[in-house]
């Protein structure tokens, strides 16, 4: 099935897309940058670079450190981090609704998909 991917460009080198949003979601779910990055097959360093890019775009942190616990700290999303996920997913849903008929028409043009539908 054809999929739509949304990337928001704020200017040169300032982008927000599915990879960064997925990373924020994993960090929120798993409680750390390292675990979030591992869940997506990336190193801690790469995960931190992506988080830092988001921080730079919006001029404020999307993560806050968590302290304590047996294993030490971790990370939690700031209200901005949670808002970015929510807004991005809303944009994605709206785009999918708007593009649905066009996506189906494109699917119909692909021979393998046409053969499988009959």
HELIX and SHEET records of a PDB file:
HELIX    1   1 UNK A   18  UNK A   30  1                                  13    
HELIX    2   2 UNK A   33  UNK A   39  1                                   7    
HELIX    3   3 UNK A   44  UNK A   58  1                                  15    
HELIX    4   4 UNK A   79  UNK A  108  1                                  30    
HELIX    5   5 UNK A  111  UNK A  116  1                                   6    
SHEET    1   A 2 UNK A   7  UNK A  11  0                                        
SHEET    2   A 2 UNK A  14  UNK A  17 -1                                        
SHEET    1   B 2 UNK A  63  UNK A  66  0                                        
SHEET    2   B 2 UNK A  74  UNK A  77 -1                                        
END                                                                             
